[in-house]
Amino acid sequence: MSSRLDRRIKYTRLALKESFIKLMQEKPVTKITIKEVCELADINRSTFYSHYADLYDLLNQIEDEIIEDLNQTLSAYNYTKNEEAIQMTEKLLEYLVKNRESSQTLFSEHGNPAFQKKVMMLAHRHLIKFFISDATTLPFNAEYLSIYIANGSIHVIQHWLKNGLKESPKEIAELVISLANEGLSSFQK
């Protein structure tokens, strides 16, 4: 009986999340109502409230799941090797492709800027780890450089998502790592 209940809970939450993401593709969160989400998910309002306090609670849970998945992926790699940095970035991009609909929506103009900042800060923390493991002393500008690289990388990924994922995750990963390592000089060769 318990596993049957768990499946129903998972199904309900998935239906609500998918409906919410679908509506976010059309308009900002501030213009979405719980009634719309419930109608699209074919779930009544009381069921919604048994899982979430409001739409922002639902949005935060979606974002937190993504942040946790991204953090686990980033934590699984050794940043001292360029090849692993490319593999790690490729895995992150593959995750975004696998979760294309929600990724494109959350990184779009209708997405939550606070979530996008959380992703950037997560990348920043992992870049700082790279600088610390790659040098005996941390240069004073490493923090600025990591923020610059993280922001630039997020915007490259946003552009890639917005424009239909024309390049493969590997191509974008190589581009992002090349730009992070060599900047514009990588294009002058």
N, C-alpha and C positions, 0 to 999 in steps of 0.2 A: 504494500500500500504506500509506503514511504517513497519508493522510487517512482511510482506513478504520480504522486504529488510533486516530487522534484521535477519531473518532466513537464508537468503542467505549469509550474512556476517558471521554468526555463522558457517554455514556449510563450507564455504570456509576456515575460520581460523582453524576449526577442521580438515579438510582434509589436510591442510598444516602441522599442528602440528603432526598429526599421521604419515604422510609421512616422516617428518623430524626425528621423533623418530625411525621409522622403519630403516631408513638409519643409524642413530647413533648406532643401534645395530650391524651393520656390520663394521663401520669404524668411526674414530674420526671426529669431526666437521671440522677440517682443510682440510679433504679430500672430504667433501661433497660439491656439487655445487647446486646453486639455480635451475639450469636446471634439475638436478636429482630429486629434491624435487617436482618441478612443474610437471614433467613427471609422477612421481608416484601418485601425487594427481590429475592428469588430469586437471590441471589449468595452464593457460598461465602465462608467466613471468610478464607481465604488471599487472596482478591481484595480483601476489605476492607482487610487489612493491607498490601497492595501500594499502597494509596492513602492510608491514614490510620494513624497510630500507635495511636490509641484513639478513643473516642467524643468526648472533649474536643477532640482535634485536628479531628475532623469538625465539631463545634459551632463551634470558633474559625474554621474556614475559611468556614462559612456566615455567621457574624457579620461577619467581615472583608470579605466580598464586599458585604454590605449597607452597611457603614460606608463602603466605597470608593464605592459608587454614590451614597449620600447626600451624601458630601463633594463628588463631582463635580457633583451637582445644585446644592448650595449655593454652590459656587464659580463657577457660571455666571451669577450675578445681581449686579446693582448694588443695594446695600442702601440707598442714599440716597433711593430713591423708594418710597413706600408701595405703589404699584401693582405694582412689581417684587417687593416683599416678599410680597404676596399671591400673585402668580404663582409665585414660588419655593416658597412653602409649599404651594400647590395641586399643584405638580409632585411635591413630596415625598409628599404624600398620595396622589396618583395612583400613584406607585411602590409605596406600601404596599398599595393596592387591587389593583394588578397582581400583587403578590406576597402576596396576602391570607393564604393558609394559613400561610406561614412568618412573616409579620409578626404575625398574631394570636397565633401560638404563642410567638414570641420576646418579645412584649410582655405575655404572660400571666403568671399566677402560676407556671407551669412554666418560664418563660423565665429566662435567666441575668441576675441583677441587675447583674453586671459589664457585660454588653452594653448594658443599658438606661442604665447610667451613661456608657458610651462615647458613646452617641447623645446624651445630655444634654450631655456635654462638647463634642461636635462642634458642637451647636447653640450652646452658650455661646461657643465660639471665634468663630463667625460673627456672633453678636450683638455681641461686643466690637468686631469690625470695623465693624459698623454704628455703634456709639457713637463710634468714633474718626473715621469718615468724616463723621459728622453734627455733630460739635462740634470747635471749635478746641482745647479742653482737655477732657480726660476727667474727668468728675466723680468724686470719690472713691468714690461708691457705685455707679458703673456696673457694676463687676464683680459686686456683690451683686445688682443689678437684673437683670443678664443671667442669673445663676444662677437667680434667682426666676422669670423669664420662661421660661427653658429647662425648668426642672422642671415648672412649671405647664402648659406646652405639651405636654410628654411625657405628663403625666397626662391631659390632655384627649384626646390621640390614643389613649392606652391605653383610655380609656373608650369612645371612638368605635369602636375595633376590637372591643372586648369586646361591645359592644351591637349588632353586626351592620352597621355602616357605614350607618346610616339616613339620615344627611345626606350631601350630596355633598361631594367634596373641596373644591370652591370655597366652600361654606358654612362648613366647618370652618376653612379657611384664613382667610376673612374674620373669623371669630370669634377665632381665635388672634391675628391681627394687630391686631384691634380691642382685645382685652384687653391685648396687649403695649404698644400705643400709648397707650391711654386708661384702662386698668384698669376698675374698676367704674363709673367715671363714664360710660362708654359705654352703660351700661344705664339711666341715670337720665334720658335724653333723652325 
